Amino acid sequence: MDCDNICDKEQHLSCCYYQISDQPTVEQLTFAAGEEIRYVSPLCQMVFVAEGELEYTFFLQPCLRTEGGSFFTVPRKISINIRFLRPTTLIIYSFRLDIDFCPRLHENVFSIKASPYRQNVVLPANALLLKEMEVICTAIKKDFLCTKFLRDQLACIFTTMCAFYPSDLVKQFFAPLTNHSFREIADDLFRSSILQAQNKVFSVQELADLTNLNIVTFRRKFQRIFQMNPKKWIIENRKQMILDELRLNTKTLDEIAARLNFSKRTELHRFCQIHFGQTPQAIINGLCL
């Protein structure tokens, strides 16, 4: 977690403002008794209190107290205030719902049909969750912060919660992450669907079909989220893929044409002439210089 405007410890000030990275991360932070922090995260967060005791509040919610061995969630783009009552160690997971949750979790926990958001709750960790958090702590100590590993561990934690806790409690625990903006969640899911298909789908209509939207609605939503019309986005993505393949120089031009969904090699040549002003072979020669 990057710190911004951290108060001078020599002046014994205890209020800090933390600016969170917009990339999925997991971090271990330690705070002294009496410290206070205030921050806004661009990502959803799940906080595990490894040890210590604190009070926190956000979004007009009543102040809640929690101690070591428990979890709470923090909505994105909502200011949270935390006051540490004892020396406290936190493990903070920052993540995006669209990339870290499977469709079943979305349906059962994060959909509009989920239980209404009443009040944030603290979730005490059972023995399985404590074991999983030990793995995370070990990974942090060894600086083994591989993105895939962290996402897999996060998914395992969420699955354990859904399997061993009452469904209403789990829904209420996660509800603050989504309840304040379903449009943002829908946009994240749309963006995720497009990005997952970007190396396989090269047609605006096929992308629209993936999102179950008619072509007019799809174009309008795509333009709003990506700040680019979908046809231009596909072309730019295809250009980058061609350059990457030509730079690697491990495939024939026929194989590259098939990989990028050109019906024949001459279409690849035509695309390169139009968008690069050169033939594929000329591009290869230029990259080799």
C-alpha positions as CSV (number, residue, x, y, z in Angstrom):
1,M,0.0,0.0,0.0
2,D,1.5,3.3,-1.0
3,C,1.3,6.1,1.5
4,D,0.4,9.7,0.7
5,N,0.5,12.6,3.1
6,I,1.6,10.4,6.0
7,C,1.7,12.4,9.2
8,D,5.0,13.2,10.8
9,K,5.6,10.6,13.5
10,E,7.9,13.1,15.4
11,Q,4.9,15.4,15.8
12,H,3.0,12.4,17.3
13,L,0.1,12.8,14.8
14,S,-1.9,9.6,14.2
15,C,-4.1,10.4,11.2
16,C,-2.9,9.1,7.8
17,Y,-4.3,9.0,4.3
18,Y,-3.4,5.9,2.3
19,Q,-3.7,5.9,-1.5
20,I,-4.3,2.3,-2.7
21,S,-2.9,0.9,-6.0
22,D,-5.5,0.2,-8.6
23,Q,-4.0,-3.3,-9.2
24,P,-5.0,-6.5,-7.3
25,T,-2.6,-6.9,-4.4
26,V,-2.2,-8.5,-1.0
27,E,-0.3,-6.7,1.7
28,Q,0.6,-7.1,5.4
29,L,0.6,-3.9,7.4
30,T,1.2,-3.3,11.1
31,F,-0.1,-0.4,13.1
32,A,0.5,0.9,16.7
33,A,-2.2,1.3,19.3
34,G,-3.9,4.7,18.9
35,E,-3.1,5.1,15.2
36,E,-5.9,6.1,12.9
37,I,-6.1,5.9,9.1
38,R,-8.5,7.1,6.5
39,Y,-8.5,6.0,2.9
40,V,-10.5,5.3,-0.3
41,S,-9.7,2.2,-2.3
42,P,-10.4,2.0,-6.1
43,L,-10.8,-1.8,-5.6
44,C,-12.9,-3.9,-3.3
45,Q,-11.0,-5.1,-0.2
46,M,-11.2,-8.0,2.2
47,V,-9.3,-7.3,5.4
48,F,-8.1,-10.1,7.8
49,V,-7.1,-8.9,11.3
50,A,-4.2,-11.3,12.0
51,E,-3.7,-9.9,15.5
52,G,-4.8,-6.9,17.6
53,E,-8.0,-5.0,17.8
54,L,-9.6,-2.1,15.9
55,E,-12.7,-0.1,15.3
56,Y,-13.8,0.9,11.7
57,T,-16.7,2.6,10.0
58,F,-17.7,3.7,6.5
59,F,-20.7,4.9,4.4
60,L,-22.8,6.1,7.3
61,Q,-22.5,2.7,9.0
62,P,-22.3,2.3,12.8
63,C,-18.8,1.8,14.2
64,L,-17.8,-1.9,14.4
65,R,-15.1,-3.4,16.6
66,T,-13.2,-6.5,15.6
67,E,-10.1,-8.3,16.8
68,G,-7.5,-10.9,15.7
69,G,-8.8,-13.9,13.7
70,S,-11.6,-12.1,11.9
71,F,-12.5,-10.7,8.4
72,F,-14.3,-7.6,7.2
73,T,-15.0,-6.1,3.8
74,V,-14.4,-2.6,2.5
75,P,-16.3,-1.2,-0.5
76,R,-14.4,0.5,-3.3
77,K,-14.6,4.3,-3.7
78,I,-16.0,4.6,-0.2
79,S,-14.0,6.4,2.5
80,I,-13.2,4.1,5.5
81,N,-11.9,5.2,8.9
82,I,-10.0,2.8,11.1
83,R,-8.8,3.3,14.7
84,F,-6.4,0.8,16.2
85,L,-7.1,-0.1,19.8
86,R,-4.1,-2.3,20.2
87,P,-1.0,-3.1,18.1
88,T,-2.5,-4.6,15.1
89,T,-1.4,-6.6,12.0
90,L,-3.7,-6.6,8.9
91,I,-3.7,-8.7,5.7
92,I,-5.4,-6.6,3.1
93,Y,-6.6,-8.2,-0.2
94,S,-7.5,-5.7,-2.9
95,F,-9.3,-7.2,-5.9
96,R,-11.8,-6.8,-8.7
97,L,-15.0,-8.8,-8.5
98,D,-15.1,-9.5,-12.2
99,I,-11.8,-11.4,-12.3
100,D,-11.7,-13.0,-8.9
101,F,-15.2,-14.6,-8.6
102,C,-16.5,-17.6,-10.4
103,P,-20.0,-17.3,-12.0
104,R,-21.6,-19.4,-9.3
105,L,-20.3,-17.0,-6.6
106,H,-21.6,-14.1,-8.6
107,E,-25.0,-15.7,-8.8
108,N,-25.3,-16.8,-5.2
109,V,-23.6,-14.0,-3.4
110,F,-23.2,-10.9,-5.7
111,S,-26.2,-10.9,-7.9
112,I,-29.1,-8.4,-7.6
113,K,-31.1,-11.3,-6.2
114,A,-28.8,-11.6,-3.2
115,S,-30.0,-10.5,0.3
116,P,-30.6,-6.8,0.8
117,Y,-27.6,-4.9,2.3
118,R,-28.5,-4.2,6.0
119,Q,-25.2,-3.6,7.8
120,N,-21.6,-4.6,7.4
121,V,-20.7,-7.7,9.5
122,V,-17.5,-9.2,10.9
123,L,-16.8,-12.8,10.0
124,P,-14.7,-14.8,12.5
125,A,-12.3,-17.2,10.8
126,N,-12.8,-20.9,11.3
127,A,-9.9,-23.4,11.5
128,L,-9.8,-23.8,7.7
129,L,-9.7,-20.1,7.0
130,L,-6.9,-19.6,9.6
131,K,-4.9,-22.3,7.8
132,E,-5.4,-20.5,4.4
133,M,-4.4,-17.2,5.9
134,E,-1.2,-18.8,7.3
135,V,-0.3,-19.8,3.7
136,I,-0.9,-16.1,2.6
137,C,1.3,-14.8,5.4
138,T,4.1,-17.3,4.5
139,A,3.9,-16.2,0.8
140,I,4.2,-12.6,1.8
141,K,7.2,-13.3,4.0
142,K,8.9,-15.1,1.1
143,D,7.8,-12.4,-1.3
144,F,6.0,-15.0,-3.4
145,L,3.3,-12.7,-4.7
146,C,2.5,-14.4,-8.0
147,T,-0.8,-13.0,-9.3
148,K,-2.2,-16.4,-10.2
149,F,-1.2,-17.9,-6.8
150,L,-2.9,-15.0,-5.0
151,R,-6.1,-15.2,-7.1
152,D,-6.2,-18.9,-6.5
153,Q,-5.8,-18.5,-2.8
154,L,-8.5,-15.7,-2.7
155,A,-10.9,-18.0,-4.6
156,C,-10.2,-20.8,-2.1
157,I,-10.9,-18.4,0.8
158,F,-14.2,-17.3,-0.7
159,T,-15.2,-20.9,-1.5
160,T,-14.5,-21.9,2.1
161,M,-16.6,-19.1,3.4
162,C,-19.5,-20.1,1.1
163,A,-19.2,-23.8,2.0
164,F,-18.9,-23.5,5.8
165,Y,-20.9,-20.4,6.8
166,P,-24.6,-19.8,6.7
167,S,-25.5,-18.4,3.2
168,D,-27.3,-15.3,4.7
169,L,-24.2,-14.4,6.7
170,V,-21.9,-14.8,3.7
171,K,-24.2,-12.6,1.6
172,Q,-24.3,-9.9,4.2
173,F,-20.5,-10.1,4.6
174,F,-19.9,-9.5,0.9
175,A,-22.9,-7.2,0.2
176,P,-21.0,-3.9,0.9
177,L,-18.7,-4.7,-2.1
178,T,-21.5,-4.5,-4.6
179,N,-24.6,-2.9,-3.2
180,H,-23.7,0.7,-3.7
181,S,-23.2,0.4,-7.5
182,F,-24.7,-2.5,-9.6
183,R,-23.9,-0.5,-12.8
184,E,-20.2,-0.6,-11.9
185,I,-20.4,-4.4,-11.3
186,A,-22.2,-4.8,-14.7
187,D,-19.5,-2.7,-16.4
188,D,-16.7,-4.8,-14.8
189,L,-18.3,-8.0,-16.0
190,F,-18.8,-6.6,-19.5
191,R,-15.1,-5.5,-19.6
192,S,-14.0,-8.9,-18.3
193,S,-15.9,-10.7,-21.0
194,I,-14.4,-8.5,-23.7
195,L,-10.8,-8.8,-22.4
196,Q,-11.1,-12.6,-22.1
197,A,-12.2,-12.8,-25.8
198,Q,-9.7,-10.3,-27.2
199,N,-7.3,-12.8,-28.5
200,K,-9.9,-15.1,-30.0
201,V,-12.8,-12.9,-31.4
202,F,-12.3,-10.4,-34.1
203,S,-15.8,-9.4,-35.0
204,V,-18.0,-6.7,-33.4
205,Q,-21.1,-8.9,-33.8
206,E,-19.4,-11.9,-32.2
207,L,-18.3,-9.7,-29.2
208,A,-21.9,-8.4,-28.9
209,D,-23.2,-12.0,-28.9
210,L,-20.8,-12.8,-26.0
211,T,-22.4,-10.1,-23.9
212,N,-26.0,-11.0,-24.9
213,L,-26.6,-7.4,-26.1
214,N,-28.0,-6.2,-29.4
215,I,-25.5,-4.5,-31.6
216,V,-26.6,-1.0,-31.0
217,T,-26.6,-1.3,-27.2
218,F,-23.3,-3.1,-27.4
219,R,-21.6,-0.4,-29.4
220,R,-22.9,2.3,-27.1
221,K,-21.8,0.5,-23.9
222,F,-18.4,-0.5,-25.4
223,Q,-17.7,3.1,-26.4
224,R,-18.6,4.3,-22.8
225,I,-16.4,1.7,-21.1
226,F,-13.4,1.5,-23.4
227,Q,-13.5,5.1,-24.8
228,M,-13.1,3.7,-28.3
229,N,-15.5,2.2,-30.8
230,P,-15.3,-1.6,-31.0
231,K,-14.2,-1.9,-34.6
232,K,-11.2,0.4,-33.9
233,W,-10.4,-1.5,-30.7
234,I,-10.4,-4.9,-32.6
235,I,-8.1,-3.4,-35.2
236,E,-5.6,-2.0,-32.6
237,N,-5.7,-5.3,-30.7
238,R,-5.1,-7.3,-33.9
239,K,-2.2,-5.0,-35.0
240,Q,-0.5,-5.6,-31.6
241,M,-1.0,-9.4,-31.9
242,I,0.5,-9.4,-35.4
243,L,3.6,-7.4,-34.2
244,D,4.0,-9.8,-31.3
245,E,3.8,-12.9,-33.6
246,L,6.2,-11.4,-36.2
247,R,8.6,-10.4,-33.4
248,L,8.6,-13.9,-32.0
249,N,9.0,-15.3,-35.6
250,T,8.1,-18.8,-34.5
251,K,5.1,-19.3,-36.9
252,T,4.7,-19.2,-40.6
253,L,2.6,-16.5,-42.1
254,D,-0.1,-19.0,-42.9
255,E,-0.2,-20.0,-39.2
256,I,-0.3,-16.4,-38.1
257,A,-3.2,-15.7,-40.5
258,A,-5.1,-18.7,-39.1
259,R,-4.3,-17.7,-35.5
260,L,-5.7,-14.2,-36.1
261,N,-8.8,-15.4,-37.9
262,F,-7.8,-14.3,-41.4
263,S,-9.4,-16.6,-44.0
264,K,-6.2,-16.7,-46.0
265,R,-2.6,-15.4,-46.0
266,T,-3.4,-12.7,-48.6
267,E,-5.9,-11.1,-46.1
268,L,-3.0,-10.8,-43.6
269,H,-0.9,-9.2,-46.3
270,R,-3.7,-6.7,-47.1
271,F,-4.2,-5.9,-43.4
272,C,-0.5,-5.2,-42.9
273,Q,-0.3,-3.0,-46.0
274,I,-3.3,-0.9,-44.9
275,H,-2.4,-0.5,-41.2
276,F,1.4,-0.7,-41.3
277,G,2.2,0.4,-44.8
278,Q,4.4,-2.7,-45.2
279,T,4.1,-6.4,-46.0
280,P,4.5,-8.9,-43.1
281,Q,7.9,-9.9,-44.4
282,A,9.1,-6.3,-44.5
283,I,7.9,-5.9,-40.9
284,I,9.9,-9.0,-39.9
285,N,13.0,-7.6,-41.6
286,G,12.6,-4.3,-39.8
287,L,12.2,-6.0,-36.5
288,C,15.4,-8.0,-37.0
289,L,17.5,-5.0,-37.7
